[in-house]
Amino acid sequence: MATFEETSIGFKAIFQKTFNDTTSEAAQLATIVESKDLSEKYVWLGNFPNMKEWIGDRDLKSLKDFGYQIDNKSFEASVTVPKKHIEYDKVGLYKPAIEQMAVNAKQFPSELVAEVLIDGATSLCYDGKNFFATDHAVGPVATPTIYANKSEGVLNSANIIAGVTFMQSIKNESGKSLRVKPNILVCGPNNLSNAITAITKEYNAGGENNTTYKMLDYLVLPEITDLSWYILDTTKPLKPFIIQVAEDGIFESSDDHKFVKDASLFGTKSFLNAGYGLWQLAFKFSGVA
C-alpha cells in the first residue's frame, strides 16, 4: 500500500518534468522579470540614452520616473485524491491530471499576456496613455511628436507594410531612431487564413509576387476571438509586454483534508502578473476596414 508521502513525491516529479518540458508563448512575447516583492516599479521604462561621441564630461541623463507599477497576483489550481486511491496505489489514474495541471501552469503566463494584449486599447502603460493609443507623445513637452500605434485595417499585405513602416519610423526622446524591427504578426483563429495568405504565400492569386512573403513570423492566440491583429517587435531584451514572476508553478500537497473529506490535496500556485513594456514595439489593427 502506498503512503501520502510517496504519492506526493511521485506527483511532484511528474509535475516538475512536465512543467519543465512545456513551452509557453509568454517567453516569446514578453520580457520575464524576476520579482522580489508584492509589486515592482519600472522606473527605467522609456529611459534609453543613446551612445554618442565622448567629448569632455559624460552627458549624464536622469531617469524620468513614469511611475509604472505591476502588482503581483496569486493564482492556483488543485485536485483532490481520495485516500483509498492512495492506499491501494491507484495514483497512476491521476498522472494525466497532474501532467495537465503542469501544462496549464506553464502556459498560464501566456494567457496573461494575451489578456493584456487584448486589453491594450483600454489599459494604461508607462506614459500614462493606453498601450494602444493615438496620442503617445515623445520629445519636448512643448513640441512633442505624437504617435498612434493603432489603426483600422484588415489583415493584408498593404496594411502589414504600412504598420511595419510606421513602427520603423518611431524615434526616441532625443530624436534618434529606436531601430524597431517588427518580426511577428499575432492574430486569432478567425484571421488565420488571412495570415497564411499574407505571410506564407509567395505569389498572390493573380500570379504577382507577394510583397510580404516571409516578412514576419505569425502566431495565433486562441484568446483573440475577434478580427483584431497585431505587429510586434520581440527581438529586443525589452519586449512589448512584461511577465513579472515572484513564484511560478510551485507544486504543493497537503494531507490535512483527510479527517473531514478522507482525501489528500495536490496543487500548484503562482505569484506573478503581466503588464506593458514599450508601446513603440507594438501596433494594433482593428481587423475591419
C-alpha positions in Angstrom: 0.0 0.0 0.0 1.3 3.5 -0.9 1.6 6.4 1.6 0.7 10.0 1.2 4.4 11.0 1.3 5.3 8.5 -1.5 2.4 9.7 -3.6 3.4 13.3 -3.1 7.0 12.7 -4.2 5.8 10.9 -7.3 3.3 13.6 -8.2 5.8 16.3 -7.7 8.3 14.5 -10.0 5.6 14.2 -12.7 4.6 17.8 -12.3 8.1 19.2 -12.4 9.2 17.2 -15.5 6.0 18.2 -17.5 6.3 21.8 -16.3 10.0 22.0 -17.5 9.2 20.3 -20.8 6.3 22.5 -21.7 6.8 25.6 -23.9 5.0 28.9 -23.5 4.3 31.8 -25.8 4.9 34.2 -22.9 8.7 33.9 -23.3 8.3 34.8 -27.0 6.2 37.9 -26.5 7.2 39.2 -23.0 10.3 40.0 -21.1 10.5 37.8 -18.0 11.3 39.9 -14.9 12.1 38.3 -11.5 10.2 39.9 -8.7 11.2 40.0 -5.0 8.3 41.9 -3.7 4.5 42.3 -3.8 4.9 44.7 -6.7 7.7 46.2 -8.8 8.0 49.8 -10.2 9.5 50.2 -13.6 11.3 53.5 -13.4 13.5 52.7 -16.4 10.7 52.2 -18.9 11.1 54.9 -21.6 14.6 55.8 -20.5 17.2 54.7 -23.0 20.1 57.1 -23.6 21.9 56.7 -26.9 25.6 56.3 -27.5 27.3 59.5 -28.6 30.9 60.7 -29.1 32.5 61.3 -25.7 33.7 64.9 -25.7 34.5 66.5 -22.3 32.5 65.2 -19.4 29.9 62.5 -19.7 26.4 63.7 -20.7 24.5 62.4 -17.6 20.8 61.6 -18.1 18.4 61.4 -15.2 15.9 58.6 -15.4 12.4 60.0 -15.7 10.1 58.3 -13.3 6.9 57.5 -15.2 5.5 55.7 -12.1 4.5 52.5 -13.9 4.0 49.6 -11.5 2.9 46.0 -11.8 1.3 44.3 -8.7 1.8 40.5 -8.4 -1.3 38.3 -8.0 -1.9 34.9 -6.6 -3.1 32.0 -8.9 -3.7 28.4 -8.1 -5.0 25.0 -9.4 -5.8 22.0 -7.3 -7.0 18.4 -7.4 -8.4 16.1 -4.7 -7.4 12.5 -4.5 -9.4 10.1 -2.3 -7.3 8.4 0.4 -8.4 4.9 -0.7 -6.9 5.6 -4.1 -3.6 6.4 -2.5 -3.7 3.5 -0.1 -4.4 1.0 -2.9 -1.9 2.6 -5.2 -4.3 3.8 -7.8 -2.4 7.1 -8.2 -1.5 6.2 -11.8 -5.0 7.1 -12.7 -4.2 10.7 -11.8 -1.0 11.1 -13.8 -2.7 12.7 -16.8 -4.4 15.2 -14.4 -1.1 16.1 -12.8 0.6 16.5 -16.2 -2.3 18.7 -17.4 -2.0 20.8 -14.3 1.7 21.3 -15.0 0.9 22.3 -18.7 -1.7 24.7 -17.6 0.6 26.3 -15.0 3.4 26.7 -17.5 1.1 28.2 -20.2 -0.8 30.4 -17.8 1.5 33.4 -18.3 0.7 33.2 -22.0 -2.9 33.7 -21.0 -2.0 36.8 -19.0 0.0 38.2 -22.0 -3.0 37.5 -24.3 -5.2 39.3 -21.8 -3.1 42.5 -21.6 -2.6 42.4 -25.4 -6.4 42.3 -26.0 -7.0 45.0 -23.3 -4.2 47.3 -24.6 -6.6 49.8 -26.1 -8.2 50.5 -22.7 -5.3 49.9 -20.3 -2.6 52.3 -19.3 1.1 51.8 -20.0 4.2 53.7 -18.6 3.5 57.0 -20.3 0.0 57.3 -18.8 -1.7 56.6 -22.2 -3.5 53.5 -23.2 -0.9 51.0 -24.5 -2.6 51.1 -28.0 -3.4 54.8 -28.4 -3.5 57.7 -30.9 -1.8 60.2 -28.6 1.6 58.9 -27.4 3.8 62.0 -27.0 7.6 61.7 -27.4 10.1 64.6 -27.1 9.9 68.1 -25.6 6.8 68.8 -23.6 6.1 72.0 -25.6 6.6 70.4 -29.1 6.2 66.6 -28.8 5.9 64.2 -31.7 2.6 62.4 -31.5 2.5 58.7 -32.4 -0.6 56.5 -33.0 0.1 52.7 -32.6 -3.4 51.6 -33.6 -5.4 51.8 -36.7 -8.4 50.4 -38.6 -7.5 47.8 -41.2 -7.9 44.2 -42.3 -5.1 41.7 -42.3 -3.5 42.1 -45.7 -0.1 42.8 -47.3 -0.7 46.5 -47.7 -1.6 47.1 -44.1 1.3 44.9 -42.9 3.7 47.1 -44.9 2.0 50.3 -43.5 2.3 49.0 -39.9 6.0 47.9 -40.3 6.9 51.2 -42.0 5.3 53.2 -39.2 7.0 51.3 -36.4 10.4 51.7 -38.0 9.8 55.5 -38.2 9.5 55.9 -34.4 12.1 58.0 -32.7 13.1 58.4 -29.1 13.2 61.5 -26.8 16.4 62.6 -28.5 15.0 62.3 -32.0 17.0 59.2 -32.9 15.6 56.1 -34.4 14.6 53.3 -31.9 15.6 50.8 -34.6 12.3 48.9 -34.2 12.4 45.6 -36.1 8.9 44.1 -36.4 9.2 40.4 -36.6 5.9 38.8 -35.6 2.3 39.1 -36.5 -0.2 38.0 -33.8 -3.9 37.2 -34.5 -6.8 35.0 -33.5 -8.1 31.9 -35.2 -10.6 33.9 -37.2 -7.7 35.6 -39.0 -5.5 32.5 -39.6 -6.4 32.2 -43.3 -5.5 35.9 -43.9 -2.2 35.5 -42.0 -1.3 32.4 -44.1 -2.1 34.2 -47.3 -0.2 37.4 -46.4 2.9 35.7 -44.9 3.4 32.2 -46.4 2.2 32.6 -50.0 5.0 33.5 -52.3 2.6 34.6 -55.0 -0.8 36.4 -54.9 -3.9 35.0 -56.6 -3.1 36.9 -59.8 0.4 35.4 -60.0 2.3 38.6 -58.9 4.9 38.4 -56.2 3.6 38.7 -52.6 5.5 41.7 -51.1 5.1 40.4 -47.5 6.1 36.8 -48.2 8.1 35.6 -45.1 8.4 39.3 -43.9 7.2 38.2 -40.4 6.5 35.1 -38.4 3.0 34.7 -37.2 1.4 33.4 -34.0 -2.2 32.5 -33.4 -3.6 33.1 -29.9 -6.9 31.4 -29.2 -7.9 34.2 -26.7 -8.2 36.7 -29.6 -11.8 36.0 -30.7 -12.4 39.0 -33.0 -10.6 40.1 -36.2 -8.0 42.3 -34.5 -4.4 41.6 -35.3 -1.0 42.9 -34.1 2.5 43.5 -35.3 5.2 43.2 -32.7 8.9 43.6 -32.3 10.1 40.9 -29.9 13.8 41.0 -31.0 15.0 43.2 -28.1 15.8 42.4 -24.5 12.7 44.5 -23.5 9.7 43.2 -25.3 6.2 44.8 -25.8 5.0 43.0 -22.6 6.3 42.1 -19.2 5.8 38.9 -17.2 6.7 39.7 -13.6 7.4 36.5 -11.7 7.8 36.0 -7.9 6.7 32.4 -7.9 5.8 30.2 -10.9 4.5 26.7 -10.9 5.2 25.8 -7.3 3.9 22.2 -6.6 2.2 21.7 -3.2 0.5 18.9 -1.3 -1.5 18.5 1.9 -2.9 15.7 3.9 -4.8 17.9 6.3 -8.0 17.3 4.4 -8.2 13.6 5.2 -10.1 13.8 8.5 -13.1 15.7 7.1 -13.1 14.6 3.5 -11.0 11.4 3.6 -8.9 12.8 0.7 -5.5 14.5 0.0 -4.9 17.7 -1.8 -2.4 18.3 -4.6 -2.0 21.6 -6.4 0.2 24.3 -7.9 0.4 28.0 -7.2 2.0 31.1 -8.9 2.5 34.6 -7.7 3.0 36.8 -10.8 1.4 39.2 -13.2 1.6 40.6 -16.7 1.9 44.2 -17.8 3.2 46.5 -20.6 6.7 47.2 -21.8 7.2 49.6 -24.7 4.2 50.7 -26.8 6.7 51.5 -29.5 7.2 47.8 -30.1 3.5 47.0 -30.9 0.9 48.1 -33.4 -2.8 47.1 -33.4 -5.1 46.8 -36.4 -8.8 46.6 -35.8 -9.3 43.9 -38.4 -12.1 45.8 -40.1 -11.8 48.4 -42.9 
